[in-house]
Amino acid sequence: MEERGRAEASREELERLIDGGTPYKFAVASQVPMPPTRNPRSAIHAKSPITEEVGEEDVGMEEVSVAIDRQQPPWLNGVELLEDAKWNKHVLPTGCEGIDILLGGGLREGQLTEIVGPSSSGKTQVCLCSALGVADLNLGVVLFLDTCNSFSSHRIAHMVNSQSDTLVKEGKEGRLKRIMSSILCHSVFDIFELMDVLHQLECKLKHQVKSSGNRIRLLIVDSISSLITPILGGKNSQGRLMMITTGILLKKIANEYNLSVLVTNHMVGGEGGSLKPALGESWKNIPHVRLVLSRDQGSNICNVSILKHTIIASGRAAKFVIDN
Amino acid sequence: MPDADDPRAWIHGDESAKAMLARVLTERSFLLLPPLHRLPLRVGNVVEIAGPSPSAKSQVLLQAAVHCILPREWRGIRFGGLERMVIYFDLDCRFDVLRLSQILKHRIKEVLGSTNNFGHGVEEGSQEYDDKVASMYSFDDELLLACMRRFLYIRCYDSYEFIAALKTMHSRAQTESEALGVGIQFLLIDSIGAFYWIDRASQPSPYGNCMRKIMSFQNLMETIVQEMRKFLEVQPLLVLASKACIFFAGSSTTNVQRTVTTWTSEDRKQWRTSNKEIEKFLYREYMPSAWQAFVTHRIHLQVSDKCTCDKKNGTLPIYMSEWVQPPLNVKDQFAVGDGGIFMIT
């Protein structure tokens, strides 16, 4: 009961984070060396393309082109992209050893990772685990968008209590409080609400680029398919429009504000009775990384394999243990 | 100027066909890059790379980018690249710069490894060896950065941003290529149909005057093609665009299977044609005619259920490619390793 209360409290935190400008209550120090957050869009604007040998009459033209440049997305060259990847796109551990090794460290910031799997294959467990991992290492705030009441602070508390070996410096209570306070949970029950929250989040992030201490590092949507499936189908393309818009918005938030997005998707029966990820062909082009989870009945060992990855060849697999 | 006294000089050619061909071929060389090697591609061509996800479309684009930005020669070592600039439009927002640098590093290492008489007379572990390794790494880095500077990237989140980017591309490309002293050769788009569902849904506004152009997908695509045509007139480029398949073949498969079971064993021909039907449905065209007319070459990619296995790369899925415009009845197989695409014969 007590943990539920905390989850409620963190909901208020979320609202405060989204609406008000009040500084975050539980300030956490970042352990990752953080250079001044550089918004790639502003980086280009800082560089004025006005050259010295511009004639008087060309000045007006130059001003126009500067104004146009400010309006449009920036052109970047490969070196700038590499710098951005090096300084702003870190890797967040998921806390599941098998997945971290498979992905070469964990979830990349700036990317959208999708976990697919049949029910009770450990999708929510991976989400909770990553939330816990990021909060525990003081990396930043985790925003958990819960679409089917899967978030359980009780389970997180249980996970914290079971990893007792690291509890040397701080008390159990203190650590739990610290972790819980950097996980914000928000219930979302339809796609419109989700888009609303995402727009608010984008707006909020746009105006607080400077503060790097307790910024949102991980955004979890568990599960995204339960919001999108009801609007798909039929001859009307409105559902697909909303699905793709949501996908692009998630990727935009991830890219521009350097946070990692983790979504879950269920599986449906395809041809010949084999299972395939839901949401269809168009959704396949949205995630950067797709992972498939599977678990044998009664066993606590999960198999994870890569369906798609930007660097790692698809088909590689690993195992990890989850506790019930 | 030919001599006015000798009219015969007027009809003498400037150069022989052979000389001209030799000149043109070196100036505007063909791109013969696997898996696009079956047809000679050159500037002015617009190639559409279509395939369902995953079919290594983006990898083909990255491979082309790496080929373009690598130098012809660097400090006496031949790399065989084009040493030109690339413009990359990321409409899917899934480009990973680390993958590009990974392929690039692989290529550089490969060339250095094959040409360097490394360790020749130098013992491993000795001071000299370490120095050589260190110098080689700094050498790598310098070359890598020089290559990456020739890669020009823009990310667009909707069609309007894409059009805006196309409109400003010329001035940006000019300043960039003047600064680096090399021209642009490739224009890569990943992927052209990314905003299909979004633009398709835009309805004509019920308010306002009817003189306003309706922002339909078709109209937007016409504008995009027009902008690209304009750019290509000033700056001849080879355009490579990937196109994702967005229709799922499953719904038609079940229909087809049903018809097959009712017609049963009568002829297997039916089955074969229905397989073609599935393929037709999978690659169903959804781009407006403006784009279709713009495309000069089209290749279909597909992942097969077979795998290749070797010590270096481990198990990798095999992809298949087939030219459909112009149609070639050859299917090539390739796989994607850490170092990029390699053909399977």
Contacts between the chains, C-beta under 8 A, distances in Angstrom:
chain1	res1	chain2	res2	distance
A	49	B	175	6.7
A	65	B	168	7.9
A	65	B	171	6.5
A	68	B	164	7.9
A	68	B	168	6.1
A	69	B	168	7.1
A	71	B	164	7.2
A	72	B	161	6.6
A	72	B	164	4.6
A	72	B	165	6.2
A	72	B	168	6.2
A	73	B	154	5.9
A	73	B	155	5.9
A	73	B	156	6.1
A	73	B	157	7.5
A	73	B	161	5.6
A	73	B	164	8.0
A	73	B	165	6.6
A	74	B	154	7.4
A	75	B	152	6.0
A	75	B	153	7.1
A	75	B	154	5.2
A	75	B	165	7.9
A	75	B	172	5.1
A	75	B	176	7.7
A	76	B	152	7.7
A	76	B	153	4.9
A	76	B	154	7.2
A	77	B	148	6.8
A	77	B	149	5.5
A	77	B	150	7.8
A	77	B	151	6.0
A	77	B	152	5.6
A	77	B	153	6.9
A	77	B	176	7.4
A	78	B	69	7.6
A	78	B	97	6.7
A	78	B	100	6.9
A	78	B	101	7.7
A	78	B	147	7.3
A	78	B	148	3.0
A	78	B	149	6.4
A	78	B	150	7.4
A	78	B	151	3.5
A	78	B	153	6.9
A	79	B	145	5.7
A	79	B	148	4.8
A	79	B	149	5.5
A	81	B	97	4.0
A	81	B	148	7.6
A	81	B	151	7.7
A	81	B	153	5.9
A	82	B	97	5.7
A	82	B	101	6.3
A	82	B	148	6.2
A	84	B	97	7.7
A	85	B	97	5.2
A	85	B	98	5.9
A	111	B	96	7.9
A	237	B	197	6.1
A	237	B	200	5.8
A	237	B	201	5.7
A	238	B	201	6.2
A	240	B	197	4.4
A	241	B	197	5.1
A	241	B	198	5.8
A	241	B	200	7.5
A	241	B	201	4.2
A	243	B	197	7.6
A	244	B	195	7.8
A	244	B	197	4.6
A	244	B	198	5.8
A	245	B	198	6.1
A	248	B	93	6.9
A	248	B	157	5.8
A	248	B	158	7.6
A	248	B	198	7.7
A	251	B	93	4.5
A	251	B	94	7.5
A	252	B	93	7.1
A	252	B	157	5.3
A	255	B	93	6.3
A	255	B	155	7.0
A	270	B	250	6.2
A	271	B	250	5.4
A	271	B	253	5.4
A	271	B	254	6.5
A	271	B	257	7.9
A	280	B	248	5.5
A	281	B	52	6.7
A	281	B	53	7.4
A	281	B	245	6.4
A	281	B	246	5.4
A	281	B	247	6.2
A	281	B	248	4.3
A	282	B	197	6.4
A	282	B	246	4.7
A	284	B	52	7.7
A	284	B	53	4.0
A	284	B	54	7.7
A	284	B	244	7.7
A	285	B	53	5.5
A	285	B	92	5.9
A	285	B	94	7.7
A	285	B	191	7.1
A	285	B	194	7.2
A	285	B	244	4.9
A	285	B	246	7.8
A	288	B	94	5.4
A	288	B	96	7.2
A	307	B	54	7.7
A	308	B	53	7.4
A	308	B	54	5.4
A	310	B	94	6.8
A	310	B	96	3.6
A	310	B	98	7.5
A	310	B	99	5.4
A	311	B	96	6.3
A	311	B	98	6.0
A	311	B	99	5.0
A	311	B	102	6.4
A	313	B	313	7.4
A	313	B	314	7.4
A	313	B	316	5.5
A	313	B	317	7.7
A	313	B	336	6.6
A	313	B	337	7.2
A	313	B	338	7.7
A	314	B	54	6.3
A	314	B	317	6.4
A	315	B	307	7.5
A	315	B	315	6.1
A	315	B	316	7.2
A	315	B	317	6.1
A	316	B	314	7.7
